Amino acid sequence: MTNHGSSTRLSAKFLKIMQMFLQSILHPEFFDIFGVFVFLFISIMSGWSLKTKQSLPRWAIIIFLIIGILGLIVDGIIVSTIYVF
């Protein structure tokens, strides 16, 4: 025989935890900090692709690299001036 009451309480706790988690990451600073890592990833992958001459067309890799570097600079400045210093 199953206990549906404890299962309902567990579901309510899980939903409350998920709500708190989503509210904590939906602040602008989350996206600034997350953006730094995304642009860093784009820059590293583009640089690696240019160096090893792998799959993507060269023009796409160059655009990807430019977007990555510019985004990393902008987000890096925002994060370092607002959240670090």
N, C-alpha and C positions, 0 to 999 in steps of 0.2 A: 504494500500500500504506500503510495507517495504522499508527501506532505506539500500540498500546493501553496500553503501560506508562506513557508520558508522560501520557496522558489519565487514567489511574488515579491517578497522583501529583498531577495538577492537581485532581482531584476530592477527594482526601484533604486537600490544602492548603485548598481552598475550604471543606470541612466543618469543618476545624480553625479557620479564621478565623470562620466563622459561629458556632461553639460559643463562641469567645472573646467575640464580639460579644454574643451572647445572655446570657452570664454577666455581662458588664459592665453590661447594662441591667436585669438582674433584681434589682438592689439597691433597697431602699426609697427611697433618696435620688433615684433616677431618677424614681420615680413622684411624689415630692413636687415636684420641679422641673418635670416634665412636666405635673403638675396645675395649676401656676401658669399655664402657657400655655393649657391647656384652659379653665380658668375665665376667663381673660382673653378668649379667643375667644368664649365663651358670653356674657360681659358685653357685649362690643362688638357682637356680632350682635343681641342682644336690644335694646340701646339704639338701634341703627340701625333695627331693625324698628319700635320704638315711635315713633321720630322720623319715619320715612317712611311709617308706617301700611301696611306691606307684609304680605302673606299670612297669617301665623299668627293664630289667634284671640287677642284681647287678653289673656285670662286665662292662656293658655299662655306668652305672651311675658313677662308679669309674673312668673310662676313661674320661668321660665327666667332672667330677670334677677336675681331674688332668690337663686336657687341659684348663679348665676355670681358675684355679689358676695360672698356668704357664703363660698363656696369659695375665691375669690381672697384674701379676708382671712385665712382659716385657713391655707391653703397658703403665702401670702406671709409670715405670721408664722413658720411652721415653717421655711421656706427661709431667711429672713433671720436668724433666731436661731441655727439650727444650722449653716448652710453659708456664710453671708456674714460675720456678726459673730462 
